[in-house]
């Protein structure tokens, strides 16, 4: 069996070049590299960060031993299918955090390519949903090679889940969709501020080494907002140096066409104004300021 990394090395140049020619595609994020994360020599899984659409991320969770893969938030199947075919993977599971089209519009094309795959989601508005889940559910991937916990992180939408993936010799992997971004959080659509505040508190309770793979590439914009916000709120000026340092790092990553994620909860606690809000009132002050910026 050829290992995933070997296949990807042969195919990624072709995939990146072809991705830039997406019909009607958005080139800003398409110019970013596709990055594979290997966590430990004995970890059974790998995570591939795939930039799609204008500023979204989809994720391929690969299990090389079984040549299987799970997909998280497929807003556009086309770039994912190229990678999956080049890597000789079989998609068994498709996980959807919420019903917005940029997170699930590609489910139909994935299902056509892999008709036995299961599409999981909490919201019945999710495209091509085959299996309705509830917060608190546990899913098994790759014949037990990984476990997925579904967490209620509503607020951006009225039904929104995050997926926490656990596997041997692998740090906790959190996929919060649009609930939590690096240095930010999602806008509130049909959820409520109370939901979002509670969801951020729930996410902030996990281990500091939890890796965060959010749904969008918003880091630089979020950090620039944080810089401006702190200038008007000297009571939180202690975060200034961490925000500045993170912004400089992310600007350099952008120059190299690399994603600014994943991040960790330990890092987010240094510069994420939303995650650090101590009360609903404080959270709303930051959220309203961001919405008006």
C-alpha positions in Angstrom: 0.0 0.0 0.0 1.4 3.4 -0.9 1.3 5.8 2.0 -0.8 9.0 1.7 2.2 11.3 1.9 3.9 9.6 -1.0 0.9 9.9 -3.3 0.3 13.5 -2.3 3.9 14.5 -3.1 3.4 13.3 -6.6 0.0 14.9 -7.1 -0.1 18.2 -5.3 1.7 20.4 -7.9 -0.9 19.3 -10.4 -3.7 19.9 -8.0 -2.6 23.4 -7.0 -2.1 24.5 -10.6 -5.5 23.1 -11.6 -7.2 24.6 -8.6 -6.2 28.1 -9.8 -8.3 27.5 -12.9 -11.5 26.7 -11.1 -14.5 27.7 -13.2 -15.8 30.9 -11.7 -13.5 30.3 -8.7 -12.1 32.8 -6.3 -8.3 33.1 -6.6 -7.5 34.8 -3.4 -7.5 31.7 -1.2 -6.9 29.3 -4.1 -3.4 30.7 -4.2 -2.7 29.2 -0.8 -0.9 26.0 -0.6 -2.6 22.7 0.4 -1.0 21.6 3.6 -0.9 18.1 5.2 -0.3 17.8 9.0 1.4 14.7 10.3 1.2 14.7 14.1 3.4 11.8 15.3 5.1 8.8 13.6 2.6 6.6 15.4 -0.5 8.7 14.8 -2.8 6.8 12.5 -4.4 9.9 10.9 -3.4 13.0 8.9 -5.2 16.2 8.3 -5.1 18.1 5.0 -6.1 21.7 5.0 -7.7 22.5 1.7 -8.5 26.2 0.8 -11.7 26.5 -1.2 -14.0 29.2 -2.5 -13.1 32.7 -1.5 -11.9 32.2 2.1 -13.2 28.8 3.3 -11.3 25.7 4.5 -12.4 22.1 3.9 -10.5 19.3 5.6 -9.6 15.8 4.6 -8.9 13.5 7.5 -7.0 10.6 6.1 -6.3 7.1 7.5 -3.5 5.7 5.4 -3.6 2.2 6.8 -7.1 1.7 5.5 -6.9 4.2 2.5 -10.0 5.8 4.0 -10.9 9.5 4.4 -13.5 11.6 6.2 -14.3 15.1 4.9 -15.3 18.1 7.1 -17.3 20.9 5.6 -17.4 20.4 1.9 -18.4 23.7 0.4 -17.0 22.7 -3.0 -16.2 19.1 -3.9 -14.1 19.8 -7.0 -10.7 20.5 -5.3 -11.3 17.8 -2.7 -12.0 15.2 -5.4 -8.8 15.9 -7.2 -6.8 15.3 -4.0 -8.7 12.2 -3.0 -8.2 10.6 -6.4 -4.5 11.5 -6.5 -4.2 10.0 -3.1 -6.2 6.9 -3.9 -8.5 7.4 -0.9 -12.0 6.2 -0.3 -14.4 8.7 1.4 -16.4 6.9 4.1 -17.7 9.9 6.1 -18.7 13.5 5.5 -19.1 15.7 8.6 -21.0 19.0 8.3 -20.8 21.6 11.1 -23.8 23.7 9.9 -26.1 24.2 7.0 -24.6 27.2 5.2 -23.9 26.5 1.6 -20.2 27.3 1.8 -19.9 24.4 4.2 -22.1 21.8 2.6 -22.9 22.7 -1.1 -20.3 20.1 -2.2 -22.0 17.2 -0.4 -24.0 16.2 -3.4 -21.0 15.8 -5.7 -19.1 13.9 -3.0 -22.0 11.6 -2.6 -22.1 11.0 -6.3 -18.4 10.0 -6.3 -18.7 8.0 -3.1 -22.3 6.8 -2.9 -21.8 4.6 0.3 -20.5 7.6 2.3 -22.5 8.8 5.3 -23.2 12.5 5.6 -23.5 13.6 9.3 -25.0 16.9 10.5 -27.3 18.3 13.3 -29.4 20.6 11.1 -31.9 19.1 8.7 -31.2 22.0 6.3 -27.8 20.4 5.6 -27.4 19.5 2.0 -27.9 15.8 1.2 -27.9 14.9 4.9 -28.1 11.1 5.4 -27.6 10.8 9.2 -29.0 13.2 11.7 -26.8 13.6 14.8 -27.2 15.3 18.2 -24.7 17.1 20.4 -23.2 14.5 22.7 -23.1 11.8 20.0 -19.9 9.9 19.5 -18.9 8.7 16.0 -16.3 6.1 15.1 -14.2 6.6 12.0 -11.8 4.2 10.2 -12.9 1.0 12.0 -12.3 2.7 15.4 -9.1 4.4 14.4 -10.5 7.7 15.5 -13.4 8.9 17.6 -15.5 12.1 16.9 -17.4 13.9 19.6 -20.2 16.2 18.4 -20.4 19.4 20.5 -23.1 22.1 20.6 -21.5 25.4 19.5 -24.7 27.2 18.3 -24.8 30.9 17.9 -23.6 31.5 14.4 -26.6 29.4 13.5 -29.3 27.9 15.7 -27.9 24.4 15.2 -24.2 24.3 14.8 -21.8 21.5 15.9 -18.1 21.3 16.4 -16.3 18.0 15.8 -13.6 17.0 18.3 -11.5 14.2 16.8 -9.4 11.9 19.1 -6.9 9.3 18.0 -3.9 7.5 19.4 -0.6 9.6 19.5 -2.5 12.6 18.2 -3.3 15.9 19.9 -7.0 16.8 20.3 -8.3 18.1 16.9 -11.1 20.6 17.0 -13.1 21.6 13.9 -15.5 24.4 15.1 -16.8 25.5 11.7 -17.8 29.1 12.0 -18.2 29.1 15.8 -14.5 29.9 16.5 -11.9 31.4 14.2 -8.3 32.3 14.9 -8.6 35.7 16.8 -12.3 35.8 16.1 -15.7 34.1 16.1 -18.6 33.8 13.7 -21.3 36.4 13.0 -24.7 35.7 14.5 -27.3 34.7 12.0 -30.2 32.7 13.3 -28.6 31.9 16.6 -28.4 34.3 19.5 -25.6 36.2 21.3 -26.3 34.1 24.4 -25.8 30.9 22.4 -22.5 32.1 21.0 -21.1 33.3 24.3 -22.0 29.9 25.9 -20.4 28.1 23.0 -17.2 30.0 23.2 -17.0 29.2 26.9 -17.6 25.6 26.2 -14.8 25.5 23.6 -12.4 27.3 26.0 -12.8 24.5 28.5 -10.8 22.1 26.4 -7.1 21.3 26.8 -4.7 24.1 25.9 -2.9 21.9 23.3 -6.2 21.4 21.4 -5.5 22.2 17.7 -8.2 24.4 16.1 -9.0 24.0 12.4 -11.7 26.8 11.7 -13.9 27.2 8.7 -12.4 30.4 7.3 -9.2 32.2 6.7 -10.0 35.4 8.6 -7.0 35.6 10.9 -5.3 38.7 9.6 -8.5 40.7 9.4 -9.4 39.6 12.9 -6.0 40.6 14.3 -6.1 44.0 12.6 -9.6 44.5 14.2 -8.2 43.5 17.6 -5.3 46.0 17.2 -7.8 48.8 16.6 -10.2 47.7 19.3 -7.4 47.6 22.0 -6.4 51.2 21.2 -9.8 52.3 22.4 -9.9 49.9 25.3 -6.7 50.3 27.3 -8.0 48.0 30.0 -7.1 45.1 27.8 -3.8 46.6 26.5 -1.9 43.6 28.1 -2.9 41.6 25.0 -1.3 44.1 22.6 2.1 42.4 22.3 0.6 39.0 21.6 -1.7 40.4 19.0 1.1 42.2 17.2 3.4 39.2 17.3 0.7 36.9 15.9 -0.2 39.4 13.1 3.4 39.6 12.0 3.6 35.8 11.9 0.4 35.6 9.9 1.5 38.2 7.4 4.6 36.3 6.8 2.6 33.1 6.3 0.4 34.9 3.7 3.5 35.9 1.8 4.5 32.3 1.6 1.0 31.3 0.5 0.5 29.2 3.6 -2.7 29.0 5.8 -2.6 30.7 9.2 -4.2 27.7 10.8 -4.2 25.5 12.7 -4.0 27.4 15.9 -4.2 26.2 19.5 -6.4 27.1 22.4 -3.3 28.2 24.3 -2.5 30.6 21.5 -6.1 31.8 21.1 -6.3 32.7 24.8 -3.6 35.2 24.2 -5.2 37.3 21.5 -8.8 36.2 20.8 -10.9 39.0 22.2 -14.2 37.0 21.8 -12.8 33.9 23.6 -11.6 36.0 26.4 -14.7 38.0 27.0 -15.6 37.6 30.7 -19.3 38.3 30.4 -22.1 38.4 27.8 -22.0 42.2 28.0 -18.3 42.2 27.2 -18.8 39.7 24.4 -21.5 41.8 22.8 -19.3 44.9 23.0 -16.6 43.2 20.9 -19.1 41.5 18.6 -21.0 44.7 17.8 -17.7 46.6 17.2 -16.5 43.8 14.8 -19.8 43.8 13.0 -19.5 47.6 12.5 -15.9 47.5 11.4 
